[in-house]
């Protein structure tokens, strides 16, 4: 298996892109034109949204496993595609008919389309992972885990997704349902949402949920996981949260995306001094105070490099610099990015099964909540054992992204492979396409070269939550905990 490409988070700064199609704040029609062009350019990868169809390691939790409910969902999606594609192709010909005929035709189509969607989306208003999956596991009452689904996910697939997350991480998971209107209309909705910055009903409703969770003083951590279109909507929710929620409450929030279709992710520094230190290449914040750093403590993006949505979304916007090779011409997309050379976009079947696989029981029966699983597989996770290949640092200015040591320290702030006491400035000695971190140590007053190979598990904070575990607390976590006692 090829090394996992890892791009450290952008640092940010005062620059605003002058290339119209790069910045999400550009002309919406220019952005739309570029999105359509980008979609056509990556069209050959569209089949790999659904492919491969095997293996289905997660069993019935996999979206495309051969179960009655999954086959029914696939059938309904096929029906919607057969309805929606001819409807869109017929739009130019509608000009030849009287307005009242067009109005009746469109209304009749929408009634049929929405009727089919009702079977997918169901009537359920609130989603929570199977409570049986928490039996015998230690609850984390000060945490809330929230998942927002992506394109084409109806009621059943959303429930399967949050159940799989619960089995993997040992937490109850709240599902925020981004209702599907069919694959074709969902893609059109993405174009409208991310280019015109239009907040649909789901975004407005789920923003209220997330804001309420952050204001809950009984909570010290809110983990927000997004998939596909969910990252478009979640990114817009984050924009609103950055405007309305106090910084100390925002520090509770951690964000993890999979196959993100978003065109930006914001996460500004809280203080000018920490921004300037980061841009100078400083490997620590301003004296390590809890308020040092960015508004949102942790953001990670997990992607497959050969599937359409990720190529059209996160991978396109972290790499597209308009050919200018300048930080000021790169889209604002905060967070660390893990790139696995693979196909497949389905959240459970392709992403979780390959990046955070479950451990099966010997006979496929029993296990946690009679699921047939024992939790996250900690012994045979090939993805986490892969070495990382550092990318995205030579094309940009050296100050454009954080250094590798900073990324590692965010996972284990007081341990691991980094030197917490170091106050070095400048380069870390990590080179593009190299998974080796080099740093100086001293022996008998003479400098020695110390090399350390990073694997995915050394840089993935989300991995530290497996099976009910938690990352090591840092100063920001300590400060958040004190908020609940005030």
ChimeraX attribute file (.defattr): number of C-alpha atoms within 10 A of each C-alpha:
attribute: neighborCount
match mode: 1-to-1
recipient: residues
	/A:1	9
	/A:2	11
	/A:3	20
	/A:4	24
	/A:5	23
	/A:6	26
	/A:7	25
	/A:8	25
	/A:9	24
	/A:10	24
	/A:11	24
	/A:12	25
	/A:13	18
	/A:14	6
	/A:15	11
	/A:16	17
	/A:17	20
	/A:18	13
	/A:19	15
	/A:20	17
	/A:21	25
	/A:22	26
	/A:23	22
	/A:24	22
	/A:25	17
	/A:26	17
	/A:27	13
	/A:28	18
	/A:29	13
	/A:30	13
	/A:31	22
	/A:32	17
	/A:33	14
	/A:34	16
	/A:35	19
	/A:36	13
	/A:37	12
	/A:38	15
	/A:39	18
	/A:40	13
	/A:41	11
	/A:42	16
	/A:43	14
	/A:44	12
	/A:45	20
	/A:46	17
	/A:47	14
	/A:48	19
	/A:49	18
	/A:50	17
	/A:51	17
	/A:52	17
	/A:53	15
	/A:54	11
	/A:55	14
	/A:56	18
	/A:57	19
	/A:58	24
	/A:59	20
	/A:60	17
	/A:61	24
	/A:62	26
	/A:63	28
	/A:64	25
	/A:65	19
	/A:66	13
	/A:67	13
	/A:68	9
	/A:69	15
	/A:70	18
	/A:71	14
	/A:72	13
	/A:73	23
	/A:74	15
	/A:75	11
	/A:76	17
	/A:77	21
	/A:78	14
	/A:79	14
	/A:80	21
	/A:81	16
	/A:82	12
	/A:83	16
	/A:84	20
	/A:85	12
	/A:86	10
	/A:87	13
	/A:88	11
	/A:89	10
	/A:90	11
	/A:91	11
	/A:92	8
	/A:93	8
	/A:94	15
	/A:95	10
	/A:96	8
	/A:97	10
	/A:98	9
	/A:99	11
	/A:100	9
	/A:101	11
	/A:102	15
	/A:103	13
	/A:104	11
	/A:105	13
	/A:106	14
	/A:107	12
	/A:108	11
	/A:109	15
	/A:110	13
	/A:111	11
	/A:112	12
	/A:113	18
	/A:114	16
	/A:115	11
	/A:116	17
	/A:117	21
	/A:118	15
	/A:119	14
	/A:120	24
	/A:121	23
	/A:122	12
	/A:123	9
	/A:124	8
	/A:125	10
	/A:126	9
	/A:127	17
	/A:128	17
	/A:129	22
	/A:130	18
	/A:131	13
	/A:132	16
	/A:133	24
	/A:134	18
	/A:135	12
	/A:136	10
	/A:137	13
	/A:138	12
	/A:139	13
	/A:140	16
	/A:141	12
	/A:142	14
	/A:143	18
	/A:144	19
	/A:145	20
	/A:146	23
	/A:147	25
	/A:148	25
	/A:149	29
	/A:150	28
	/A:151	25
	/A:152	27
	/A:153	26
	/A:154	23
	/A:155	23
	/A:156	16
	/A:157	24
	/A:158	29
	/A:159	22
	/A:160	21
	/A:161	25
	/A:162	29
	/A:163	25
	/A:164	31
	/A:165	26
	/A:166	27
	/A:167	28
	/A:168	25
	/A:169	23
	/A:170	25
	/A:171	28
	/A:172	25
	/A:173	28
	/A:174	20
	/A:175	23
	/A:176	24
	/A:177	23
	/A:178	25
	/A:179	22
	/A:180	23
	/A:181	25
	/A:182	25
	/A:183	17
	/A:184	19
	/A:185	18
	/A:186	18
	/A:187	17
	/A:188	11
	/A:189	18
	/A:190	21
	/A:191	21
	/A:192	16
	/A:193	19
	/A:194	24
	/A:195	24
	/A:196	17
	/A:197	16
	/A:198	15
	/A:199	15
	/A:200	13
	/A:201	11
	/A:202	14
	/A:203	21
	/A:204	14
	/A:205	13
	/A:206	18
	/A:207	20
	/A:208	12
	/A:209	13
	/A:210	19
	/A:211	18
	/A:212	12
	/A:213	21
	/A:214	23
	/A:215	14
	/A:216	14
	/A:217	17
	/A:218	15
	/A:219	20
	/A:220	24
	/A:221	24
	/A:222	22
	/A:223	18
	/A:224	21
	/A:225	25
	/A:226	27
	/A:227	27
	/A:228	28
	/A:229	28
	/A:230	28
	/A:231	31
	/A:232	26
	/A:233	31
	/A:234	28
	/A:235	24
	/A:236	24
	/A:237	21
	/A:238	24
	/A:239	16
	/A:240	14
	/A:241	19
	/A:242	17
	/A:243	10
	/A:244	11
	/A:245	15
	/A:246	13
	/A:247	16
	/A:248	17
	/A:249	23
	/A:250	23
	/A:251	24
	/A:252	25
	/A:253	22
	/A:254	19
	/A:255	22
	/A:256	22
	/A:257	26
	/A:258	28
	/A:259	33
	/A:260	29
	/A:261	32
	/A:262	31
	/A:263	25
	/A:264	24
	/A:265	22
	/A:266	17
	/A:267	22
	/A:268	17
	/A:269	20
	/A:270	15
	/A:271	14
	/A:272	13
	/A:273	14
	/A:274	20
	/A:275	23
	/A:276	16
	/A:277	16
	/A:278	27
	/A:279	19
	/A:280	14
	/A:281	21
	/A:282	23
	/A:283	25
	/A:284	22
	/A:285	19
	/A:286	17
	/A:287	9
	/A:288	13
	/A:289	12
	/A:290	17
	/A:291	19
	/A:292	21
	/A:293	26
	/A:294	19
	/A:295	22
	/A:296	24
	/A:297	18
	/A:298	23
	/A:299	21
	/A:300	21
	/A:301	26
	/A:302	22
	/A:303	29
	/A:304	23
	/A:305	20
	/A:306	21
	/A:307	26
	/A:308	24
	/A:309	29
	/A:310	25
	/A:311	22
	/A:312	24
	/A:313	24
	/A:314	27
	/A:315	23
	/A:316	18
	/A:317	24
	/A:318	21
	/A:319	17
	/A:320	15
	/A:321	22
	/A:322	16
	/A:323	10
	/A:324	13
	/A:325	15
	/A:326	14
	/A:327	22
	/A:328	22
	/A:329	22
	/A:330	26
	/A:331	27
	/A:332	26
	/A:333	24
	/A:334	23
	/A:335	26
	/A:336	22
	/A:337	27
	/A:338	24
	/A:339	23
	/A:340	23
	/A:341	15
	/A:342	18
	/A:343	21
	/A:344	26
	/A:345	30
	/A:346	29
	/A:347	24
	/A:348	28
	/A:349	29
	/A:350	28
	/A:351	22
	/A:352	21
	/A:353	22
	/A:354	19
	/A:355	18
	/A:356	24
	/A:357	24
	/A:358	25
	/A:359	22
	/A:360	20
	/A:361	16
	/A:362	11
	/A:363	9
	/A:364	14
	/A:365	13
	/A:366	14
	/A:367	17
	/A:368	19
	/A:369	17
	/A:370	13
	/A:371	22
	/A:372	19
	/A:373	25
	/A:374	21
	/A:375	26
	/A:376	27
	/A:377	17
	/A:378	15
	/A:379	9
	/A:380	12
	/A:381	18
	/A:382	15
	/A:383	18
	/A:384	21
	/A:385	16
	/A:386	18
	/A:387	21
	/A:388	27
	/A:389	22
	/A:390	25
	/A:391	19
	/A:392	21
	/A:393	20
	/A:394	13
	/A:395	16
	/A:396	18
	/A:397	13
	/A:398	17
	/A:399	20
	/A:400	24
	/A:401	23
	/A:402	24
	/A:403	27
	/A:404	25
	/A:405	23
	/A:406	21
	/A:407	23
	/A:408	21
	/A:409	22
	/A:410	18
	/A:411	23
	/A:412	20
	/A:413	19
	/A:414	15
	/A:415	12
	/A:416	15
	/A:417	17
	/A:418	19
	/A:419	17
	/A:420	16
	/A:421	9
	/A:422	13
	/A:423	11
	/A:424	14
	/A:425	13
	/A:426	14
	/A:427	15
	/A:428	19
	/A:429	14
	/A:430	17
	/A:431	17
	/A:432	16
	/A:433	16
	/A:434	16
	/A:435	22
	/A:436	21
	/A:437	20
	/A:438	17
	/A:439	20
	/A:440	15
	/A:441	13
	/A:442	10
	/A:443	7
	/A:444	6
	/A:445	7
	/A:446	8
	/A:447	11
	/A:448	12
	/A:449	9
	/A:450	12
	/A:451	13
	/A:452	12
	/A:453	13
	/A:454	23
	/A:455	20
	/A:456	22
	/A:457	19
	/A:458	22
	/A:459	27
	/A:460	22
	/A:461	24
	/A:462	20
	/A:463	22
	/A:464	18
	/A:465	16
	/A:466	22
	/A:467	20
	/A:468	19
	/A:469	14
	/A:470	14
	/A:471	15
	/A:472	14
	/A:473	12
	/A:474	16
	/A:475	14
	/A:476	18
	/A:477	16
	/A:478	12
	/A:479	17
	/A:480	20
	/A:481	18
	/A:482	11
	/A:483	14
	/A:484	13
	/A:485	8
	/A:486	6
